[in-house]
Amino acid sequence: MQRLPSPSSYTYTSTIAESSVAIQKALADSGVGSMSVALVDGDRVVWSQAFRNAATATGPVPTTGTLYAIGSVTKVITAVAVMKLVEQGKVKLDEPLVTYLPGFSMLSPEYRDITVRMLINHSSGFAGTDGRNGFRSAPFSGYAEQVQETLQGERLKHTPISWMPLLTIHWRGCSC
């Protein structure tokens, strides 16, 4: 049986080279102005680089610290982060949100029934996005507090839905 090298001994040379070519091609094919990427192994950043499409880019030259407005892509990232917390036993999907945010409240008393799962599958009854400061070019450390403050003065669009048959996943005997 062949032994694989330990992850800390990987050099990622070919991965970085192939990724660089693929990123340059994606920029050229899409017309996107720039992209910043990072390859992470555990807690270690193995490679990070900013790319610029000279044919279409305008404005400042991107760096690995450039912030991008990635919009709804954050939903997938957030879902993965929440599921990692579930996996670690730090969060339970069907636990009410107020367990984790005891100061959270809304005008509709049903807000107490909103669970973490409902936030992920969009069945909480929230009316929509608080667009203020949603797309910024600089970090905004008070965004979460601002959203909670706004929600305190709002009502739910509908009662939280605890069972959504179209969103139930059956996979290898697991109903998630």
trRosetta pair geometry for C-beta under 8 A, 3 or more apart (Angstrom, degrees):
i j d omega theta_ij theta_ji phi_ij phi_ji
5 9 4.5 -103 166 80 118 122
5 10 6.5 149 95 -67 119 64
6 9 5.1 84 62 5 79 104
7 10 5.7 -30 -161 -4 46 116
7 41 6.0 178 167 -178 110 120
7 42 6.9 115 124 -29 140 115
8 41 7.9 155 -95 130 46 133
10 41 6.8 -178 62 -114 127 157
10 46 7.9 -31 99 -123 105 146
12 15 4.5 -59 -163 48 77 119
12 16 5.4 81 134 -28 93 98
12 39 6.3 152 -174 129 154 151
12 41 7.6 -139 -51 -45 136 130
12 46 5.3 70 19 156 160 142
12 47 6.5 -141 113 -17 139 124
13 16 6.1 -58 -149 35 24 108
13 17 6.4 20 156 -16 62 109
14 17 5.6 -54 -143 39 35 112
14 18 6.0 31 159 -15 69 108
15 18 6.1 -58 -143 42 25 105
15 19 6.0 26 157 -20 63 113
15 39 6.9 120 124 -133 124 156
16 19 5.7 -57 -142 39 26 112
16 20 6.3 32 157 -25 62 105
16 39 6.9 -109 -87 3 83 154
16 46 7.9 -133 -68 126 114 106
16 47 5.1 176 -107 -95 118 171
17 20 5.9 -53 -151 30 27 113
17 21 6.8 23 154 -14 61 105
18 21 5.9 -57 -153 37 33 110
18 22 6.2 30 152 -16 67 110
19 22 5.6 -58 -144 41 32 110
19 23 6.0 33 157 -22 68 107
19 37 7.1 -156 159 125 126 159
19 39 7.3 -178 7 -63 174 126
20 23 5.9 -54 -145 35 27 110
20 24 6.5 26 157 -17 62 106
20 49 7.3 -1 -102 76 97 157
20 51 7.8 164 -145 -86 69 127
21 24 5.9 -57 -150 37 29 110
21 25 6.4 27 153 -17 64 109
22 25 5.7 -56 -148 38 31 112
22 26 6.2 33 153 -21 66 106
23 26 5.6 -52 -145 36 32 112
23 27 6.4 34 154 -19 64 104
23 35 6.0 -142 -166 81 111 139
23 37 6.4 -107 -100 -18 148 146
23 51 5.2 168 137 -18 123 167
24 27 5.8 -53 -150 35 30 112
24 28 6.4 27 153 -16 64 108
24 51 6.5 -136 -80 -158 65 138
25 28 5.7 -57 -147 40 31 109
25 29 6.0 26 157 -16 68 111
26 29 5.9 -56 -137 41 27 107
26 30 5.8 8 168 -4 65 118
26 32 7.4 -9 134 35 83 124
26 35 7.5 20 93 -17 117 161
27 30 6.4 -68 -136 46 20 97
27 31 8.0 166 174 -9 51 3
27 32 5.5 -97 -131 68 64 90
27 33 7.9 -43 -154 115 103 6
27 34 7.5 21 -126 -108 127 22
27 35 6.2 -132 -78 2 108 117
27 51 6.0 -138 -46 129 150 123
27 52 7.9 124 -164 146 156 14
27 53 4.1 -163 164 -72 114 110
28 31 8.0 22 180 -65 22 40
28 53 6.5 174 -74 -131 49 111
28 55 7.2 70 -123 26 73 135
31 53 7.2 156 -162 136 28 162
31 55 7.8 -86 -129 98 65 109
31 56 5.1 123 -170 -75 70 165
32 35 6.5 54 119 -49 131 101
32 53 6.2 129 88 -7 54 143
32 56 7.2 132 93 87 13 140
33 52 7.0 -19 161 -151 68 69
33 53 5.5 -131 -145 46 27 104
33 56 5.2 -120 -92 109 68 93
33 57 3.9 114 -164 -104 90 67
33 58 6.6 -72 -128 20 141 60
33 59 7.6 51 162 38 153 105
34 50 6.6 4 -178 -180 114 94
34 51 6.3 167 -156 89 64 58
34 52 4.8 -17 -104 -107 99 62
34 53 6.5 -138 -69 10 48 78
34 57 5.4 69 -48 -112 94 123
34 62 4.0 148 169 -18 148 142
34 66 7.1 -17 121 103 135 165
35 50 7.4 172 92 -155 41 55
35 51 4.9 -3 59 56 85 105
35 62 7.5 128 45 99 17 167
36 48 7.3 19 177 -177 91 92
36 49 7.3 -164 -147 100 61 36
36 50 4.5 -24 -100 -103 87 78
36 51 7.4 -178 -82 18 38 68
36 62 5.7 -141 -57 159 101 124
36 63 7.1 23 -103 104 133 32
36 64 5.3 148 -161 -126 120 42
36 65 7.8 -135 -152 18 164 17
36 66 5.2 162 -30 51 142 102
36 68 7.1 -172 29 -27 102 121
37 47 7.9 5 109 113 95 92
37 48 6.8 -169 96 -142 51 57
37 49 6.1 -5 56 57 88 74
37 51 7.4 19 1 -4 104 109
38 45 5.6 -54 -166 -141 115 106
38 47 7.0 169 -152 91 48 54
38 48 4.2 -8 -104 -100 84 95
38 64 7.0 90 -73 -158 99 110
39 45 7.4 108 73 -165 52 60
39 46 4.6 -55 101 63 100 106
39 47 4.4 24 36 49 112 94
39 48 7.4 -153 22 -67 64 54
40 43 7.8 -26 -175 -146 105 10
40 44 6.9 154 -158 81 66 43
40 45 5.6 -39 -101 -102 77 55
40 46 6.7 171 -109 5 19 87
41 44 5.2 -21 68 67 83 97
41 46 5.0 61 -2 -44 107 121
45 48 5.6 -11 175 -32 125 113
48 64 4.3 71 142 -137 118 139
49 64 6.6 -38 -90 -80 9 105
50 61 7.6 110 117 154 137 78
50 62 4.1 -160 -174 113 129 95
50 63 5.1 -126 -24 -143 154 13
50 64 5.4 -130 -40 -58 95 53
50 66 6.2 89 -117 8 132 123
51 62 7.4 -7 58 70 32 131
52 57 4.8 -26 -171 -35 93 169
52 61 6.1 -58 -65 -145 152 75
52 62 5.8 169 -75 25 94 100
53 56 4.8 2 109 43 120 94
53 57 5.1 145 66 -35 66 97
54 57 6.3 -43 -102 29 22 109
57 62 7.9 -105 -144 -13 138 102
60 66 8.0 -179 98 -108 110 117
62 66 4.2 -55 -151 -22 86 161
63 66 5.3 138 50 -34 60 89
67 136 7.4 -16 124 101 147 73
67 137 5.9 151 73 -161 116 45
67 138 6.9 168 25 -89 152 21
67 139 7.1 -169 -81 -55 149 65
69 135 4.5 27 -127 -144 135 96
69 136 7.8 141 -87 38 99 32
69 137 7.9 -53 -45 -79 99 63
70 73 4.2 -67 157 50 106 124
70 74 6.0 122 92 -43 104 84
71 74 7.1 -152 113 5 23 96
71 135 7.6 -3 -78 -90 78 106
72 75 5.3 -16 -174 1 69 116
73 76 6.0 -49 -170 31 51 108
73 77 6.6 46 139 -14 74 107
74 77 5.3 -58 -146 44 43 113
74 78 5.7 46 154 -24 74 106
75 78 5.8 -54 -144 38 27 111
75 79 6.3 29 155 -21 62 106
76 79 5.7 -53 -147 34 30 112
76 80 6.5 29 154 -17 63 105
77 80 5.9 -56 -151 36 30 110
77 81 6.4 30 151 -18 65 107
78 81 5.6 -55 -147 37 32 112
78 82 6.3 33 155 -19 67 105
78 120 7.8 -162 114 -110 98 81
79 82 5.8 -52 -146 36 30 110
79 83 6.3 28 156 -17 64 108
79 120 5.3 102 -114 -145 93 108
80 83 5.8 -57 -146 39 30 109
80 84 6.5 36 152 -23 64 102
81 84 5.7 -50 -151 31 32 114
81 85 6.8 31 150 -16 62 102
82 85 5.6 -55 -156 36 36 112
82 86 6.4 39 146 -21 67 102
82 91 6.3 -86 -164 90 74 157
82 116 6.5 172 -167 176 130 117
82 120 6.2 -139 74 -79 157 124
83 86 5.2 -45 -146 34 40 117
83 87 6.3 47 151 -23 65 101
84 87 5.5 -49 -148 34 33 116
84 88 6.4 26 152 -13 63 108
85 88 5.7 -58 -146 43 32 108
85 90 4.5 -82 -168 71 85 110
85 91 4.0 44 124 10 115 117
86 89 7.7 43 177 -69 31 23
86 90 7.6 -91 -67 54 21 68
86 91 5.2 -63 -72 79 62 89
86 92 6.9 103 -125 -108 85 27
86 93 5.9 21 -111 -46 136 90
91 95 7.1 -140 -173 40 62 128
91 100 6.9 11 -118 -80 96 142
91 116 5.9 129 171 -112 114 170
92 95 3.9 91 73 -23 102 113
92 116 7.0 147 92 25 44 135
93 115 6.7 56 150 151 54 117
93 116 5.2 -120 -141 81 39 108
93 117 4.1 63 170 -62 96 98
93 120 7.6 -53 -141 18 99 137
94 115 5.1 -21 -147 -158 38 152
94 116 7.4 -79 -40 42 15 89
94 117 5.7 2 -79 -6 58 129
95 99 4.8 -59 158 33 112 154
95 100 7.3 96 110 -27 121 99
95 115 6.3 128 67 -144 29 92
95 116 6.1 27 57 -4 79 111
96 99 5.2 119 72 -18 75 96
96 112 6.2 -4 -158 173 143 59
96 113 6.7 -88 -114 -137 108 18
96 114 6.6 84 -152 71 73 50
96 115 5.8 -72 -96 -93 37 64
97 100 6.2 -69 -167 44 47 97
97 101 5.8 -17 156 37 85 106
97 104 6.1 -58 125 78 108 158
97 111 7.9 -72 59 167 124 78
97 114 4.7 -12 2 99 124 98
97 115 6.5 -177 -36 -130 75 16
97 116 6.4 141 -85 -65 71 58
97 118 8.0 -83 -40 58 112 108
97 119 6.7 101 -87 -41 123 126
97 124 7.9 41 -34 -131 142 128
98 101 6.2 -76 -121 74 35 68
98 102 5.9 67 179 -114 75 42
98 104 5.6 -137 -100 62 70 104
98 111 7.7 97 -53 127 113 87
98 112 5.8 -22 -8 -132 144 66
98 114 7.9 103 -22 59 82 87
99 102 7.6 2 -154 -72 12 75
100 116 7.4 61 4 -74 141 111
101 104 3.9 56 116 -25 114 119
101 148 7.2 -144 -179 -113 137 132
103 148 7.1 52 106 170 100 142
104 111 7.1 -142 136 153 96 124
104 148 6.0 -100 -109 -141 77 109
104 151 7.4 -8 -158 94 87 133
105 111 6.3 120 -156 88 41 149
105 151 7.9 157 85 113 39 93
105 152 5.5 47 80 -121 84 83
106 111 3.9 142 31 -63 111 147
106 151 5.4 -61 -92 158 95 88
106 152 6.5 -130 -100 -118 41 28
106 154 5.9 -48 -148 78 101 69
106 155 6.7 124 159 -115 109 29
106 156 6.5 85 126 -45 153 80
107 152 7.7 92 -41 163 71 40
107 153 6.7 30 -40 -168 112 26
107 154 6.3 -148 13 99 107 20
107 155 4.7 -59 74 -76 113 74
108 111 5.6 120 82 -35 83 88
108 125 7.4 -97 89 127 158 138
108 155 4.5 97 -43 -152 102 72
108 156 4.1 -80 46 7 163 95
109 112 6.6 -21 169 5 64 109
110 113 5.1 -41 -173 24 72 117
110 114 7.6 91 136 -38 74 82
110 125 6.9 18 106 49 124 166
110 156 5.9 -63 72 12 113 152
110 159 5.4 -104 -164 -134 168 74
110 160 5.9 -173 153 4 111 94
111 114 5.7 -29 -166 -3 50 117
111 151 8.0 127 -127 158 141 113
111 156 6.5 -175 -72 -51 76 114
113 159 7.8 4 71 -175 144 82
113 160 4.9 -170 102 47 105 136
113 162 7.5 -79 165 -63 112 110
114 118 5.2 -124 -157 76 69 140
114 119 6.9 73 168 -53 107 87
114 124 4.6 44 -137 -146 115 99
114 125 7.1 -118 -88 33 109 101
114 160 4.9 -162 -88 -91 65 147
115 118 4.8 106 54 2 72 101
115 119 7.5 -129 101 -4 46 83
115 124 8.0 -149 45 -100 50 89
115 160 7.5 128 8 170 74 143
115 162 7.4 73 7 -119 126 84
116 119 5.7 -52 -158 29 37 113
116 120 6.7 31 149 -15 67 106
117 120 5.8 -61 -154 38 34 109
117 121 6.2 -1 162 7 71 111
118 121 6.4 -67 -133 53 28 88
118 122 7.9 -104 174 65 56 7
118 123 4.7 -98 -143 76 80 83
118 124 4.1 117 137 -77 108 72
118 125 7.8 -8 168 0 130 77
118 160 5.3 -2 -148 -160 160 111
118 161 7.0 148 -126 60 108 61
118 162 7.3 -54 -74 -99 116 50
119 122 7.9 24 -179 -72 25 35
119 124 5.4 35 -81 -51 54 137
121 164 6.4 -170 139 41 137 144
121 167 5.0 95 -161 173 134 157
123 160 6.5 84 131 -165 78 65
123 161 4.0 -90 -178 59 115 100
123 162 7.7 175 125 -63 133 18
123 164 5.4 -141 -82 -43 149 135
123 167 7.4 -136 -39 24 129 157
124 156 7.6 -126 137 -133 70 113
124 160 5.4 -22 -152 -115 40 98
125 156 3.6 17 137 -170 123 116
125 157 5.4 -171 -176 49 64 71
125 158 4.7 -134 -124 69 92 58
125 159 6.0 -109 -89 130 143 6
125 160 4.9 -92 -11 -71 117 57
125 161 7.5 140 -54 -10 88 75
126 151 7.5 -47 -127 -119 102 118
126 156 6.9 -62 -77 -130 30 73
126 157 6.8 17 111 4 19 106
127 154 6.3 -108 4 174 130 136
127 155 7.8 74 -49 80 120 58
127 156 7.4 -174 -46 -156 78 31
127 157 4.5 137 -96 -54 63 107
128 157 7.7 75 -26 -50 77 141
129 134 6.3 39 170 -96 121 154
130 134 7.2 163 96 -59 57 110
130 146 7.2 -173 126 124 144 95
130 147 5.1 176 39 -117 143 80
130 150 5.0 112 -112 79 145 164
130 151 7.8 -96 -47 -50 134 80
131 134 4.8 -74 -153 4 47 133
131 135 8.0 -16 -168 3 81 91
132 146 6.8 -113 93 152 119 137
132 150 7.9 164 32 -69 125 147
133 136 5.7 -1 -164 -49 68 123
133 140 5.0 177 -179 172 126 175
133 143 5.7 -149 114 -106 127 96
133 146 6.7 54 41 78 140 163
136 139 7.6 137 103 -94 130 6
136 140 5.3 102 23 -27 168 119
140 143 4.8 86 104 -49 107 102
142 145 5.0 -58 -166 49 75 115
142 146 5.5 83 133 -32 89 101
143 146 5.5 -57 -147 34 31 114
143 147 6.4 29 158 -19 66 104
144 147 5.9 -54 -150 34 31 109
144 148 6.5 28 154 -15 64 107
145 148 5.8 -56 -148 39 32 110
145 149 6.2 34 154 -21 66 107
146 149 5.7 -55 -148 36 29 113
146 150 6.4 30 153 -19 63 106
147 150 5.7 -54 -150 36 32 112
147 151 6.3 30 154 -19 66 107
148 151 5.8 -55 -145 37 31 111
148 152 6.8 45 152 -33 62 97
149 152 5.8 -43 -159 15 33 118
149 153 7.9 12 153 -2 57 101
150 153 6.6 -74 -171 41 37 98
150 154 6.6 22 145 -17 71 120
151 154 5.3 -70 -143 40 42 112
156 159 6.8 91 112 -89 142 28
156 160 7.1 -80 -150 -45 154 72
158 161 7.3 13 114 -39 117 98
161 164 5.6 71 128 -64 124 97
163 168 8.0 4 -166 -60 75 117
164 167 4.2 27 101 27 117 112
164 168 7.0 177 89 -35 61 77
165 168 5.6 -40 -149 6 39 117
168 175 6.1 -6 -178 -168 107 95
168 176 7.6 154 -162 71 58 48
169 174 7.9 5 105 103 90 87
169 175 7.3 154 79 -153 50 45
169 176 4.8 -18 64 57 105 97
170 173 8.0 26 -174 -84 81 8
170 174 7.4 162 -152 79 44 46
170 175 5.6 -15 -99 -98 73 72
171 174 5.4 -24 70 59 75 95
171 176 6.7 -14 28 4 107 115
